[in-house]
Amino acid sequence: MRARDWHSALRVSHWLKNGLIFIPWILVARTSDAELPLAVGVLAFAGFSACASIAYLINDACDLDLDRRHPWKAHRPLASGRMSREDWAMALGVLFSFVLGMASLAASEGGVAVVLPGFFGIYLAASLLYSARLKRRAVWDVLGLGFMIGIRFVAGAALLGEPSIIAALGWLFLGIGLATLRRSAELFAYAERRESGRPYARVHAPVLLTVGVLTVITAVVGAGIALPPESFSIGLALTVAGLALALARMLWLWRAEGGNRDVLGRVWSDGPSWFAVGFALIARWTA
């Protein structure tokens, strides 16, 4: 297999999504004494990235027959035959070993890092359940996807020593809102194209968009109510605005690229996306 095939099979560009673990740290960096040690952040990002690649490999194996009949998924390494069963098994073995290694390092690191093995296990279990059952069922699809988004938020908050149940539920609620917005963007993308392959009809797109927007707003407003008054600042408001712009750009790309295409691969070289994220970071540490 060529390097490009490995890149595609492991969904390396999708590792960008694991940057969600740093969002809680970005939002509280200037309003509390919470710190995220660099080594712990690297362990978390690397472990979640390997877990995600494991989930994608297993998902591709489960959907092999469907992918071979799909217009563009048929070009994926496993579906096209460029990845052999031996390559697939070897990749899974290496990734599982890597995750175990990251979990062992986290446990030996001590402190807040000891929670990482548990989060790796929860994320893997949720990913496998989603691939095997949930993604083919309406409502459960966005709940499962939202949980996988939200659990990375929760992991990031836990690494800051904020294990509040209410806060965790808030992060999960935000994840579900973002997942719903993503699904609506995909369905809008298929307005004049083939069926999306999701358990929804095109008519559901406006409904999902409305639910997603309301869910995200509710999560953000709830977080604002929970924060102490001294935590509010212009910098925090501008940071949230920058992250919202980055989200809006992502949703636009999903729609423009046909919903299911490797949008995250474009984000790495997308100027507006980097501008929005850079604006949020600069606002957080300068305002």
N, C-alpha and C positions, 0 to 999 in steps of 0.2 A: 504493500500500500504506500501511496505517496503521502507526503506531509500534509497536503491539502485535504486528502481523504480522512486522515486522522483528525485534522482540525474540524472537519464537518461531522464525523461520527461522534466525537466527544463534545460537540457544540461549544467549542472554546469561546466563541464570541458571547455565548450566553452566561459565561462566568461573570460578566459585568453586573448581572442581577444580584450577585452575592454582595455587591457593595451596599445593599440595603442594610446590612448589619452595622454600618457606620452612621446611618441616619440619626439614630437616637443620640449618638455621641456628638454629631454636628450640632444638633438642636440644643443640647444642654451644656456645650463646652464653655460658653461664656456666662452661664447662669448658675453653675454649681461647681463643686470641687471634684466632680467625677472625672476620672481619667481612664483612658483605654491604652494600656501598655502596647507598644508596637508589636512585640513578639506575640501577644495574645491576639491582636487584630489579624496578623498574618496567619496564625494557626486557624482562626475561625474562617477567614476567607478561603484558604487553601482546602480546608476540610469540607466546607459547603460546596466548593467548586467540584471536588472529586465526587461527592455524593450526587450532585446534579448530573455529572457525566455518567455515573452508574445508572441513574434513573432513565436517562435518555437511551442508553444502550439496551436496557431491558424493554423499554417502551418500543424501540424499533424492532426488537425480536418478536414482541407480542403482536405488533401491527404489520408484520412482514408481508402477508398476503394482500392486505388493504393498500399498503404503500406501493406495492408493485403495480397496482392498477390506478394509482393516483397520478395526475398530470405532471407534478414536479417532485413529489416525494419519492417517485420511482428512481430519481437520480441520486438518492442518498446512498452512501457506501454499502450498507448491508442489503438494501432492497435491490440495488443494481448489480450486486455480486462482486463489487470491488473489494469488499471486506468479507473474508472467509469466516467460517464458524470458528476456526482455530484462532484467527485474529481477534474475533469477538470474545472468546473465552479468555484469551490471554489478557486483553484489555480489562475485562472485569476483574480478573485475579489481581492485576497490578493495582487497579483503583481501590479495591477492597483492602488490599494490604496497605496502601497509602493512607486510607481513612483510619485504619486501625493504628497506624503509626502516629497520625496527627492526634488521635484520641489519647494515646499513651503519653505523648508529649504534653498534651493539655493537662492530663491527670498529674503528671510529675511536676508541672509548672506550679500547681497549687493556686491558692487564692480563687479569684472569680473564674479562672480558666477551667476549674474542675467541672463546670456545668456543660462544657462543650461536648463531651462524648454523648451525653443524654440528648442534646439538641441534634447532633448528627444522626442518632438513631431514630428520633422522632421524624426528622425530615425525610430520611430514607424510607421509613415505613409509610409515611403519608404519600410520598411520590409513587411508591409501588402500588398502593391502594388506588390512587388516582388513575394510574395507567391501566390497571386491571379492571376497574369497575366504574369509578366515579365520572370519568370524562365522557362517558356515553349516556349520562343521565342529566337532563336539564335540572337546574338549580344546584344539584350536588356537584356539578361540574365547576361552577363558580365558587362554591363553598370550599371545595377541595383545592382549587387553584389559589383562592384567597388565603387559605390556611398556610399553604407553602410560602406565599409571599409574607404573610404576617409573622410566621415563626422565625423568619430571619430578623425582622424588627425586634421581636421578643428576645431573641438571642443577644442582639446588640444591647438592648436595655439591661439584660441580666448581667452582661459583662461589665456594666457600669455600676452594678450593685443595686439595681432597682427591680426587685422581683415581685412588686406589687401585682396582685391578681387583677385589680381593676385596670392598671396600666397595661398588663398583658392582653386583657380583653379588648382594650382600646386599640392596641397595635394590630390585633387580629381583625378587628372590625375595619380598620383602615385597609388592611390587605384584601379583604373581601370586596371593598369598594373599588380598589384598583383593578382587581381581577374582573369585576363586572364591566368596568370601563374598557378594559382590553377586549373582552368578548364583543361589546357593542361596536368597537372600532373594526374588528374583524368582519362582523356582519355587514356593516356599512360598506366595507371594501368589496363585498360580493354583490352589491346592488345590481351590477350589470355583468356579473361574471358567474362562474359555476357555483354550485353549492359549496359551502364552507366545510362540510364534513362534521360540523358541530351539532349537538342535539337541540338546535334552535332553527326557526325559520327566519327569513329576512324581516318579517313583520315585527319580530321581537327586538330588533335593534334599538328603536327609540325607547322602548320600555327599559331595556338594560342600561341605556345611557342615562335615563332619568334616575333609576335606582342607584347606579354607580355614583353619580354626582351627589345625590342626597346622602348616600352612605359616607362618602369621603368628607363632605361638609359636616355631617354629624360627628364623625370621629375627630375632626380638627377643632370644632367648637367645644366638644367634650373635653379635649385636651386643654383648650384655653381656659375653661372653667376650673379644671383641676389644678392648673398652675398657680402658684402664689403670685400676688400682684407685682412683687419686686422682680419677677422673672421676665416681665414684658419689657420690650425695648424695640427701637426702630430696627436694630440689627436683626432681631428675631423675625419681625414682620417681613423684612426684605429677604431674609433667608427662605422663609416659607414661600414667598412670591417667586423666588428663583427656582425652587424645587417644583413649584406648580407649573412654571413655564417649561421646565425640562419634561415633566409628565405630559403636558399638552403636545409638545413636539414629538414625543414618543408615540402618542396615540395617532397623530397625524401621519407619521411614517408607517405605522401599522396599516392604516387605511390606504395610503398611497401605494404601498408595496404588496397589497393583496392579502392582508390579514395574517397569513401563516408564514410568510417568507422570513428569512433570517434578518429581521429588522435590526437586531442588536449588532449585527455585523456592520451595518451602515452607521450606527451611532458612534462607533470608534472614530470615524472620520467625518462626522457631521458637525459642521461649525456651529450652527444654532444650539445644538444640544450641549456642546462644551461651553458655549457662552453662558447658557442658563445656569449650568452647574457652577461654573467659575464665578458668576455673579453672586450665587448663593453663598459660596465659600468666602468670598471677599467681604460680603456684607456681614457675615457671621463674626469675622475676626477683626473687622475695622470699625464697624458702626458702634 
